[in-house]
Amino acid sequence: MSTPTDSKPHGRLAAKALEGGTLTPEEGLQLYRGLDLPSLGLLANAVRQRLNPGTKVTYIVDRNLNPTNVCVTDCGFCAFYRSPGDAEAYVLPREVIYRKIDELLAVGGIQLLLQGGHHPYLKTAWFAQLFADIKLRYPGVWIHGMSPPEITHLARLEKRDVRSVLAELQAAGLDSIPGGGAEILVERVRRVIAPKKASTAEWLEVMRQAAGLGMRGTATMMFGHVETDAERVEHLTRVRELQAECGVFTAFIPWTYQPEHTALQATVPVKTSAAEYLRLLAFSRLYLQNVQHLQSSYVTQGLKVCQDGLALGADDFGSAMLEENVVSSAGTFHLTTVAEIERHIKDAGFVPQRRTMLYQEAPTPATDRFGRPIAAKAILSESAP
């Protein structure tokens, strides 16, 4: 039976990736399009087993909390945001935020993924007070919040450097930085889809400064719109180079552009296929070998495709989110339960393991005979009609 390393002219490059070598952008492009998906998947799975050996597949239980949907960035791919003064614009009051956290804790959740729009009037002090209030009331909740463009927005708004903004938020309770807003880290692309958002250099600088403060973050990629294959590889190269510099990223998380209800839909109306998503997922495992973990996305792809990703280099199933508003605003809605996540992991031949943002093992709460966390019963009974 042949292996990907037997196929010429790509055998040498496949062998280089298997051995842990760093592919150049030109070599990466050759493998990305030069191999069929099964061959890429075999290579990616071999690299996954070297970096994360065994049958464990991790996931986290968190809640995606958007404290505001007000945004002045006007990204063409976003259906979530509302302009200041819009009838549907909001800033969540504390009692709503606390209720959402109570619901998270009741089902055994441990992390708050906190991101929102670029509000023109909410400054660093507002978010710092929010984090401090949350930590005072829920000291055990991990706040994974404020994507790099949000930090850049605050720095611009207040004419401050990003490090001082990050330091103030960290002192108030911010624990780590999600990789949102990366989209494609290429300026040509950003000028088309998000000209008002943080630039490539600014996104990278936030993560660099976060690392300098001892924080960790994730790297993401939203693809399948106006970017070329070479620009996808350029994005991955920038992630890899920053990781080599400061080691800030715990994981890489690619997902696909969702066109419905977005301004970009008029020019890019079609979603990227599941096969193309899996190809990028597998290739990223070969190209980003200094980022230890790779997450498969069920939010944009659905559970079955996400499950397929576990055989193509991914070792993480993402998050059992209680809430998701951004992707679902664009017409995709694939939220699920912990039981379904674990079933899909097991059905793929792996062992599910709850984790923290830092990929440490997280405790599994006691459950009843239906698999529901026992602590959730009070919340469920209180919210019943």
N, C-alpha and C positions, 0 to 999 in steps of 0.2 A: 504493500500500500504506500503510495507516495505521500510526502509531507510538503508543506509550503516551502521548505528549504530546498526541495528538489526542483522547483519550478524556476527556470531561467527566463529572463535575466534577473528575477527578483529573489533568487535563492540566497545570494550573498547578503542582501539587505534583511531578509527574514532571519538569517542566522545571526546577523549583527543585533537585531532586536531581541532575539531569544537569549543572547549572551549578556544583555543589559547594556549594549552600546547605545550611544546617543545618535539618533538619526538626524542628519541635516534636513533642512526644509525641503531641499530638492529630492533627497532620498525618501522623505516622508510622503511627498506627493506621488512618487513612483509606486510605493506600496499601497497607498490609499486607494488609488484607482486601478493599479496594476494587478491586484489579487482579487479573486472572487470572495464573496462574503464568508463562505465556509472556511476558506484558507485563512482569512484575516481572523476569524473567530478562533480557530485552532491556535494560532500564534498568540492571540490576546489571552486565551485561557491559560496557556503555558506560562506567560509572564505573570498573570494573576496568581498562579500557584507558587511561583517563585517569591513574589512580593507578599502574598497573604495565603500561605499554604493551609490546606485542610478544607473542610466542608462548611465552615461557619459563614453565614451571611447575616450582616447586621442591619438593623433599622432603629429608628428613634421615634418616640411618641412626643409630639409637640403640637403647638397651635400657632398658626400663622395669623398674627394680630396686626391689623393695619390701623394705627391710631388716627390717621386722617387720609382721605382720598383727594384732598386739595393739592393740585400740582400745577406748576407754571412751566414745566419742561416740554409738554406737548409732544411726547414721543409718538411717532406714527404707528407703532405696533401695539400701543396700549389702549385697551378699552375700559380700563378700571378708573382712570383719573377723572376728576371734575375740576373745572376752572373755578377760581375764587368767585363767590357769589352765585354759583349754580344752585338750583333748587335741591339737587341731590348731594351737594357737598356736605361733608361732616368732619367734626373733630370729636372723637369718642370721649364722653365724660368718664370720670374715674369709676363710678359705680358699674358702668358697662364693662370696662376693662377688668375690674375685680371679678365680676360675674364670669367672664370668659376664662379667667385664670382659675377660679374655683372649679369650673367644669373640666379644665385641663387636669388639675390635680385629682379630681374625682375618678378619672379613668386611668390614673397611673402615669400621666404625663410629667415630664421633667423640664421641658425647655419651651421658652417663648421665642418664636421667630417673629421679631418685631420690625416691620418695615412699612413705609407709607409714601405719600407723595411729597413733593418739594413745596412745602407750604411757605408762602412769602412772609408770614408774620411769626411763625413758631420758631424760636431761636434755640440755641444750645441750652440755655438755662431751663427752658420749658421741658426739653427731653431729659435733662439731668434730674429735674425734680420728679418727672414721671418714673425714671429708673429707681431713684431713691425711695419713692413711695412704694413701688412694687417690692423692692428688696426688704423694706421695713415690714411689710405685711406678709411677704412670702420669701423668706431668706433662702430657701432651698431651690428656688426657680432660677434656672440658667437663662440669662438674657442674651440671645444671639440676634443682634439687631443693628440697624443703621448701615445699609449698604454703602459702598464707597461714594456713589453719586450724592447720597443724602449728606454724608460728611462734607463733601466738597461744596454742596449747596450752602450748608451752615457757615463754612469758612468764608465763602464769597459774601454771604449776607452780612456777616459781622466783620469782614476785612481782617480775618485772622488766619494763621497757618493751621493746617489740618492736624498737626501733632497736638497743638494746645486744645483743639476741639475734642479730639480723641481722649486726651488725658482727663479732661473734665468729665466726659461721659463715662470713662472707665472708673474714675473715682466715685461716681454716683451709682455704679452697679452694672455697667455694660461689660459683658464677659467675652464676647467674640463677635466677629464681623462676618455676615453672610456675603456671598459673592455676587449678589444681584447687581444689575446695571452694567455688567460686563458686555453683554450682547456679543458683538464682535469687536475685539480690541484692535481695530484698524480704522484710521481716521476717514478714509474714503467712505466706508460703510456708515460710520457714525454721522457723517454730514448728511447722509440720505435719510436715516431712520430716526436719529435723535440728535439734531444739531445743537440743541440747548443743554444737553446732558454733559456730565463730566467727560473730558477727553480721555484717550487711552493713557496718556502719561499721568493724568490726575487720578484715574482709577488705580493704577499701579502704585502711585505714591501713597495713597491712603493705606493700602495693604502693607507697603514697606514701613510706614510709620507705625502701624498697628503692631507689626512684628517687633519694632524697636521698643515698644511699650510692654512686650511680653505677651501680646495677644495672638490668637490664631484666627484663621478665617477659612473660607472655602472659595474655590474658583468655579465659575459657571461659564456657560456658553449658550446663547440663544441663536440658533442657526436655521437656515432654510428660507431665506428671504432674498436679499440683494447681493449677498457675498459670493465670491468665487471660491473654488477649492483651495487656491493658493492663499486666499485670505483666511480661510479656516485654519490652515496650517500656520499662518502668521500669528493668529490668535493663540494657538497652542504653544508656539515658540515663546511668546511673551510670558505666558503663564510659567512655562518651564524655566525660563531665565530668571524670573523673580524668585521662584522656588529655590533655585540653586544659590541665589544671593542671600536669602533670609529664612527659608523654610517655613513660611507663614501658612501654607495651605495644608489642611488635613485631607481634603478630597476634591475631586473634580466632578462637576455635575453638568452634563449637557442636556439641553432640551430643545424642542423645536418651536418655531414661530407658529402662533395660532391666529389666523387672519380675521375671524368673524368679528364684526362690529368695530374694526380698527380703521384708521385713516389709510393705512398701508394696503388694505384689502383691494382698493381700486387698481393698484398696479401689481400686487402680489397676492392673487386670490386663492392660491392652492396650497394646502399643507404638504410638507415634506412627507414622503412615505415612511412606513415603519422600517422597511429594508434600508433606507438611507440613514435613518436614525441609528440602527444597529451597526451599520458600517462605520459611522463616525464614532460610536461608542467603542467598538473594538479597536479602531485605529488609535484612539486617544490613549488606550491602555499601552500600546506599543510606544507611543511618542512621549508620554508623560510618565516615565518610569521613576522620576523623583517625587511624584505625588503618590502617596501610598495607596489611597483608596479611590475607587471609582464607583459612582452611584448610577444605577439604572433608574429611569423616571417613569413611574406609572401615572403621574398626574397628567402628563401630556400624551402618553402612549397607551395607557391602559395596562391592566395587570398582566395579560398574557405576553405582550411585547416586553414589558419590564422583566418578566420571568425569563424570557428568551435571552435577555441581556446577561443573565447570570452565567450562561455558558459561553459568553463572548467577552469576558474580561472583567465584568462588574462583580464586586464583592459586597455591595451595599444596596438595600432596597429602598432607601430614602426614608421618608417620614410618614407615620400614621397620623396625618394632619386632622385636627378637629375642624379646621376651617381653612378655606383657600378662596380668595376673592379676585386675584389678578388674572390668572389663566382662565378661570371659569367665566370671567367677564367677556373673554374672547371666544366663548362657545365651546370650551372643553371642560368637562367635569368628570373626574375619575377618582374622587375621594372614596376611601374604603375603610375597613375595620382592621384592627390588629389581628383578629382571627383569620381574616382573608389573606393578609400579608403573610402570616406564618404558614398558612396552608399552601400558598403558591411557592414559598421558599422550600417547604418540605417536598412538595410534588416535583420540584426541579432536582431533588436529590441532595439538598443542603439542610443545614441545621440553623434555625433562626436564633438570633441573639440580640436582645435589646442593648443599645449602646448609649453613650453620652456623645456630646459634640466632639469630644477629644478621642472618641473611639475606645473608651474604656467600657467595661461591662456595666450595665445598669441593672438594678434589681427589678425583678418581675413581680408585680403585685399579686396578692392572693385573689383568686377568682371563684365565682360560684359554678354550678354545674353547667351553666350556659356559656362559660368563658368570660363573663363580665366581671370587672374588678369589683370586689365587695364594697369598697369605699364609694363606688358610684351609685349605690342603691338609693341613698338619701337624696342625691341630686335628681335622679330619675323620678323619684316619687314626688319631689317638690315641683318639678316642671311638668308633671302630667296634668292634662286638662281636667 
